[in-house]
Amino acid sequence: MQSLLLLIVLLRVSNSLNLNGNEIISGTVWNDTDGNRIEAHATGILIDPEDQSYWWYGESKKTSNLSDHGVNCYHSKDFIHWTNQGQVLQQSQVSIPGPAGPYVLARPKVVFNLKTSLFVMWFHLDSSNYGYRYVGVATSQHPQGPFQFIHGFQPDGIPSLDMNLFEDNQNGTVKGVYLIRSCNNQYVGISQLNDDYLNTTGIISRISEPREGHAVFFRNNRYYMMTSHLTGWAPNAAELFISNSNSLIDAQWISLGNPTHSSTTFNSQSTFVLPFPSRKNPGELFYIYMGDRWNAPDLLDASYIWLPYQFYSDTNVTLPWLDKWSLDDY
């Protein structure tokens, strides 16, 4: 009887994880190596420049009290088992002129600056009513933090809402780092960061319609941008764009429609696309969509959707739902 009870407990624990061996199961509760629920929403992934391990940054638990909110970090060597590094940027560290905190600290993304040897975090920094429309920048000497808040501002003098960073890393060479954001919810603006990654140098490309959930990646000499429409916490149909050239400067963007063919993008919103080394075809990459299932109004139950894209050609791209999938299959 004791053996049977132990087996039932183990099965329940296994079903609460995001993995079964190397399998990823989207839309369920994912636990860290301590058995606690992973709280890292609006995901950003950094590949460690030293050992190629993975650092996952995200918004902390979506409580109703902003005073609790900060940026959490998890670390993994295999992309499956994640160890909690704690809150690497806390609410109390943010101090800006204007509206008093606590603040919205959203969509954190981290890149490594080779020239300064600093890890640089950008995030959407806002007041509780989303009227401030700033970005925040913080730096650290280590990927696990702690991060020190540097400043908050409106990039290029333009109010900023949903945002992301894109490191244009081609064959190990960083061509540039770019901020992609919703400019006052009127259009999508792309700006290159300056040499120390603490500011922007002006808009170089735009999509004239408002979109959010921006996630840019580079494949086969073209840039792609996964986006969502603006419907608040409610999920909507994704829209994937492709650039008309192999440069982001003055890039024009062509819509490829909704690769998921789901009116709610499987009840998720895009936050990041990660190029990942193929195990079936060494030397090649496949691309992992990362999204949030916000589950509004119960944001405390928010979870994650990770799925591999399918490319039949540069412009024929799908993102099919998979109940579960393995890194070994790609």
SETORZA-392471 format. One record per residue: x, y, z of N, C-alpha, C in turn. Coordinates in pm, whole numbers, plus 50000, padded with zeros to 5 digits. Layout:
<sites>
XYZXYZXYZ...
</sites>
This chain:
<sites>
500834988050000500005000050000500875012650000501955012650081502845024150085503485026649949503855015849880504445017149747503465023249649502185019149661501155024549572500955039349597500915043349726500745057549759501915065649708503135060349720504315067449670504255069249520503775058849449503655059649304502645070449265501525071349337500505081449306501075095349327501825097449438502435110449466503415114249356504255104649315505235107349210504565110849079503475104249047502735107248924502165121248929501625124949046501055138349059502145148849044503295146649104504405156149091504855157148947504985145548880505425145548740504445153248654503145151748680502145158548598502145173548623502725178148732502765192448760503975199248697504855191348637506055196948577505855199548430506825206748371506755209548228507465199048147507915188448213508735179148139508425164748178508715156048084508685141648107509875136448030511025135248099512265133148026512695146447968512735147347834513075159847767511855166547706510655162347742509445167647680509005180747744508495189647660507925202347705506425201547686505695204447791504225203847790503705217747821503145224347721502715238247736501395239447809501225251147872499945254547933499685247948066500675241148124500525234848254501425242048354501315238048479502175243848582503585238448563504565247448556505975243548546506655246448679507375236748730508045238348859509555239248841510195246248936511655247048934512255234849003513565234649019514235222949075513945221149224513385231549289512955230349428511505225849441510845223849327509455219549330508455230849341508925243349329508035254849337507665259849198506515265949188506025270849061506955281549003507305280248874508145290148808507325302748783507845314048830507195327048811508165336048735508075335648602508965343748517508215347048389507225355648400506295358548291506865369148197506345369348073506895377847967508375374547948508595361947924509915355647921510935362847833512185363447883513345366947803514445356947834515105351647733516165341747752517515347747713518495346247800519885349947772520715337347767521505335647660522465324747653523785329547712524255322547813525445326747885526645327547792527355338947788528495340147697529675331347736529685326347859530805318147905530585303247877529435297947919529245283447911528035279147828527365288847765526215286047679525025280147754524985281747885523795277847961522725288547944521575286648009520415295047982519975302448108519705315348091519155323748197517785328748153516785325648233515395329148203514985340448298514675352148240514215363748316512715365848288512005370348389510595372948368509975380348485508755384648462508005391648566507695382148680507775387248801507475379148919505975376248926505575369149028504195364749044503225376349026502185374148945501285385048906500235387749014500715392249130499815395749238499135409149209498105412349285497395425049266498155436749328499175433849407499945444249476501265446449404501405457949337502635460749262503875461149351503695463649479504845464249569505625451049571504965440049537505605426949535506365424449406506125432549303506575429249169508035432949147508745424049077510125426349038510455417048923511735414948900512195406148792512815393748854512295382148819512825369448865513775363648762514645354648808515625348248720515725333548754515835325048649516065310748665517215306648573517925296148613519095291648537518955276848503519425273248382519375259248339520555256248249521075244048262522135239448173521575230848059520345226048076519785217047975518475222147914518025234047955516795240247905515535233347956515705223848043514565216448096514425218548247515515217348319515495218648464515985232748500515135240248572515395254348599515535256648750516645263248787516935266148927516655280848956515905283349060515505297049095516685304949149516945316549089517995325649134517455337349216516125337649232515505348049311515145360449231514765370949302514375383549239515635392049219516015393749092517305400249062517175415349043515955420249030515685434649033514405436549113514505444149221513385445849311512735459549295511485460149332510705472549325511415483949398512005480749512512625491049595513855497249530514415490749426515605496049360515285506749257514025507749217513645516949110513255530349169513945540849127513665554349174513735563849056512625570349026512535579248910511765591848948512025602948878511215614948900509825612948842508865620048896507505618748843506635610748936505795601948883504855594548968505565585549067505035585149187505625576549290505275562049263506145553149308505895538849294504845534149393504545521249391505225510749315504905511549166505805505649086505725506748940505425493248875504935494248753504865482548666506275479948613506775467848636508065463448583507765451348494507765453548364507235443448273508195440148160508065428248106508775423447987510295425347995510925420748101512385422648113513155414048012514175419947953515055412947860516495416847894517425407347884518805409547922519735405647807520735413847781521775411047683523135413647749524185407647694525535409747745526275419247653526905429547714527685439247638529165435547649529735431247538531125426647538532085438047568531765450347525532665461647546532745465947692531615465647762531595469947902531655458248000531515445947947531475433848030530345434348132529235440748093528065441648180526875434848116526055428848202524755423848160523765435348173523035438048065522175449848060520725445448046519885449948136518455446548135517645458748093516715456448001515715466447966514345460748004513435469748046512095465348081511115476948064509865473648048508795483548041508565488748183508725501748201508595508248332507415517848325506435515648412505215523548399504565525748534503635535448535502775537748651501655527448650500915526748758499885516348771498775517848667498565529948615497535532148513498125532448371499375528648357500085528048228500115541648158500235552148239500315565448182501725570948173502685564348239504075569348242504805565948112504725553448068505185549047936506675551147915507455545748008508915546448004509505532547983510785532047958511555519747974512495521848091512885510848155513895511148259515115503348213516275507548259517535500848226518285497948355518805485748366519595481648483520775473448435521835472948515523025465448476523535456948592524315446648556524935438048656526225432348598527155428848687528385422148645528185407248627527015402248672526755387848667525345385348614525145374648540523795371948486522765369448596523195364148710522275361448820522045373648909522585385148865522395397448940523245397949065522905407149158521765416349147522015427249043520915432248985520995443048887520825456448958521555466348910521465480048964520695488648865519645495148914518845503848828519675516048786519675518848655520455529948601519565542148574518535540348493517645551648465516365546648397515385555748394514155553648320513945565348225513465562448105513285573148006512375568347894512005577647806511225574347687512195574047569512485562247513513485561147406513145570047287514135577247240513975586347127512915596847153512585599247281511585609147317510155604947289509925591747270508615586647232508055577947344506815580247389506225571647491506265556947450506665548347545506925534247514506075525247602505465515147540504685505247615505325491447596504565481647547505135468347527506465469047453507475461347499508795462447436509535449147442510595448547363511475437047361512865441547317513865433447343515195435347287515495424047190516255427347085516695417246990518195418746969518945408247004520375407946976520565401046841521065408746745521275403446610522605396146606522575383746651523765375346661523785365646545524685367846451524785359346333526125352146334526035338846349527225330346351528235334746456527715338746572528575342346684529035356846684528655364546582529025378646575527785387346599527865396346697526735405146727526775417046633525775417746543525695428646446525105441346507524395439746617523755451046684522695446046779522255454646869521165451646960520095462146941518835457946937517745466746897516595466146997515985477647018514755478747096513575478847001512615470047026511375469646949510255472647048509435482547017508395485847115507185492147048506105492147126504885499047087505055513847120505115522247018505305536647037503945543247062503675545447192502435551847234501195544647183501335531447159500255523047104499735528246970500635534446893500255539546761500955532046647502185527546671502935520146570504075512646638504695503546564505855496146613507115503346567508005506546662509265513046629510445504346665511445503946578512685496546605513835506646611514585506346721515725515246739516945507046776518115511046725519355504546764519845510346896520445501946980521045506747104522425512447076522855521647163524195527147148525235517147200526495521147200527575511647229527515505547368527045513347468526985507747603525625501447636524715501447540523385495447553522515502447657522805514847688522035522247789521065532247728521095533747594520215543347529519995538947385519125546147315518835543147175519395554247086519475551446957520075560946863519105565046753517805563146776516815567446677516135555746608514905558046563514135547546497514695544946357514905532146324515445528346194514435520846108513355515846171512325508446096511045508646178509925507346110508655507346182507605499346107506605495046181505355489846126504295500146160503585504946063502735516746082501485513946165501175501246192499995497846271500425493646412499565495846511499935491946648499935476746666500985471746726501105457746763501865457146895501745445946966502535443747086502965429147090503555424847201504065411147206505155408847103505985418847075506965418046968508065407947002508415399546906509515389946924510185388146789511405393246776512125393246649513165382046648513335375646532514415366046514514895366546370516095361146347516755361546217516905347346163516485345546037516595332245975516765333945825517755327145769517915326345624517945340245560518725349445621518935362945568517685371645569516725368245652515545376645671515225377445820514615388645858514155390445994512655387446001512255381446111510845378646136510445385546266509185389646273508665395646395507305389646427507245382546538505975377346589505325388246672504035390546653503325401146725501935396546765501335404346853499915402746884499215416046860497895415646855497115427746848496875433046990496265444447002496085451047132494685448347184494595438447273493305435147335493455433547486494395440947546494595439847690495125426147728494565420447836494975407247880494365396147796493345399447717492645389047640493495384547522493615371547497494415366847384493755369947251494555370747145494025373547012494855366046908494535368146782495235361246674496605367446651497645359346655499005364146630499145368746486500185376846462500525380746325502045380446311502525373046212503955371646186504335380246066505425387946081505925396345972507295391345929507645393845802508965391145750509515403845687510835406145702511445418045644511715415845495511875426945424512135426245280513625425745246514495425845350515935425745323516655419445441517985418445428518795412745535519385423545627518765435345626519165446145715517925451845783518075455445911516965461745981516845476545951517895482345897517855496645863516905498645745515875506745766514845509545666514115496945620514105486645705513405474345668511915476845652511335470845548509895470645529509385457045574508185456745632507675444545692506425439745619506415427145584505325420945508504635410745599503325411745609502585402645696502475388745633502755378645714502545364645674501295358845739500535367245806499305362545868499565355646001498615347546042498645340946172499165326646157500395323846196500945310346174500295299646260499565303646364498945293746451497575289246401496945297546315495575295046269494605293346387494965299446499494115299546618493735313946647492465316546669492005330246692492515335946824493035327246912493585331847040495065328247055495695323646944497095319246951497275309147064496335299447069496335289047172496235295247311495445306147319495265313147446496605318047501497385324547413498695329547456499035342447385500085349047433500625361147371502135359647361502685363147246504115361547222504945370447313506145365347349507075373147430508525371447385508855360247317510245357847278510265346547176511245346947085511525335646996513005332247012513285319647047514655315547075515165306146966516225310146891516905300646802517605290046887517405277346854517915266546938518665256446851519835251646896520595241946816519825229046793519775224946667519055212746632519835200446676519125190846733519755178246771519635167946659518615169446576518455160346463519375164046347519625177146332520475181946222521555191046279522635185146330523695193246392524195204146299524425215946357524865227446279523725236246232522495231546247521325239346210520595244146335519655253346315518845258646423517375255946398516605254446505515155255846493514725266846588513455270846582513025283346646511845280546738511995284646863510995281646966510185294146998508885293346973507955303747014507755302947165507845314347232507585315147375506465325147398505435320647465504285329247490503775327647632502975337247673502345337047804500875333647789500415324247868498985321847883498575329148010498105341647992497855350348107496695345448193495725338848130494595333148203493825343748281493715355748223492975366648289491515362748307490875366948417491395376248519492225369548629492385356248621493155349248725494625349148688495285360848695496685361948654497625353648742497185350348862498015342048949498195328048891497325324348797497395311048736498045311648597498755322548567499385323948436500425312948415500535308248290501485297648256502165300848124502845291048066503725293547952503415284047837503615289347715503445281647593504765282147516505425270847498506645270047416506415259747306506565264047181506295255447067507305257946955507675247746878508595249546765507865253946638508445263846568507925267746437508225256846334507375256446230507605247746115507785256645992508945255645926509225263445806509185254345684508235257145594508165249845467508845257845356508925270845376509715279945294509895292645378510565302645322510755314945399509435321545436508445320045351507155326845371506005317545407506265304645407505255294945447505655289345583505095295545688505495292645825504255289345907504335278645984503225275246073503755273146214502855274346308503155271646449502035262646502502135249746477501055240746517501075237746667499905235046720499825230946861500345216746876501115214646981501595201347018501305199247166500635188347199500355185647340501655184347419502645178347354503965177447415504975175247304506225179447327507265177447227508605176847297509585171247228510905169147285511955176647206512945181847276514085188147210514795178347117514735165547148515405155347068514775153546931513545158746914512835156846788513145167746686513975177746724514215189346637515705191946620
</sites>
